[in-house]
Amino acid sequence: MLWKSEQVLFDGDEYFAALFSEWSKARSEIDFETYIFDDDDIGKAVTRELSLAAQRGVRVRLLVDGIGASGWWQTRGVELQKEGIDVRVYHPLLTAQLWRRLMIDFNVIRPERKPKRSLVLRRLNRRNHRKVSVVDGKVGFVGSVNVTNCHSEKFSGPSFWRDTCARLEGPGVLELKTAFEHAWQRAQSVTAPRKLKIRFSLKRRDVPTSRPVSLNYTRRLRKQSRLRFVQALEQAQERIWISNAYLAPPSNIARALRRAAKRGVDVRVIVPSRSDVWFMSFIARAYYRALLKAGVRVFEYGPRFLHAKCLIIDREAMIGSTNMNRRSFLHDLEVDVRLDHPDSIAKLSDQYIKDLETSAEVVNRGTIVGSRLGRLLNYLFRYWV
């Protein structure tokens, strides 16, 4: 087995209940990173639980993204810092820093060593998209749930998002902690901004990931993660079942899916019929024609927004934060975990069948689903999606 213990969770309320339960038992430290952090009911519940842990003497570190949590970290994040919770923000959008980077790009300022690529675009586009918590270095939570009411049926009603998460124990949790440390050291405190410095060719040592964890926080790990993903698709013998919020895969992944279908593998893809990003549905439909022609079955999930990131290949599964789009594979910090316990695979398979029952299969390969608008949007937003 890949993990000492693994538990699959299928909605935000179930996820937060398990998370809060583990936080309440923490003895030494809680590390928590998330892309979105809203100051709503879920956000207040999360900050309350973290504050209670800090009051017990637990070291609490909270890492949020500069865009996903924009507006929150400048206000509530500063307050939490004063309450004893160490809060940092990954790539904050500060006008002074962005202005300096633009000056370097246009050769107005000449640093000692100028980077090869645009610093502004790289900083704007490199986000921390992970949703991870590590408790006492022993228990890890991974999935697609942000800190916002959208994921909670209790606060959003029947329109709450469909997600998939996992609670894990085992050696792989240390890899989650290593990835957190890497991002933490490159993040900025919300109350004590660092001096404006630009790091250039830092010598980074890639920490090899254990088999159950896929991470991409260095260039080498990113390449390895993408190659392992393609290799897993190429080695599939029975089925490839994908649930994902966004469909705009790199060309090598799209080819691997088509090749798998042509050699007789049961390849199915479920995407939401309605997206939280207005143009993503059009972009996804630009891929339908080639996939359908190769034998891939495509379904659009109807009841609510499908936000889960789940991949079932034969008798293993992978869940985490990675979307089936270019920015997850090429830009953002992501994390995925592999599961192989029969109970977990059975639960994920059952949930997939349930999702199929409320999804409409796409059968038209014509110009509507492979729309020119979708191809145009895919071309225009290629760097960002």
CORGI-V550337 format. One record per helix or strand of 3 or more residues. SS is the DSSP state (H for helix, E for strand). FROM is the first residue (numbers start at 0). TO is the last residue. If there is no record, write none. Layout:
# CORGI-V550337
ss=SS from=FROM to=TO
ss=SS from=FROM to=TO
This chain:
# CORGI-V550337
ss=E from=4 to=8
ss=H from=11 to=23
ss=E from=28 to=33
ss=H from=40 to=54
ss=E from=58 to=64
ss=H from=75 to=81
ss=E from=85 to=89
ss=H from=94 to=104
ss=H from=118 to=124
ss=E from=131 to=134
ss=E from=138 to=142
ss=H from=148 to=150
ss=H from=152 to=158
ss=E from=164 to=168
ss=H from=172 to=184
ss=E from=212 to=214
ss=H from=218 to=234
ss=E from=238 to=242
ss=H from=250 to=261
ss=E from=265 to=271
ss=H from=279 to=293
ss=E from=296 to=300
ss=E from=309 to=312
ss=E from=315 to=319
ss=H from=325 to=329
ss=E from=334 to=338
ss=H from=341 to=356
ss=E from=358 to=361
ss=H from=371 to=379
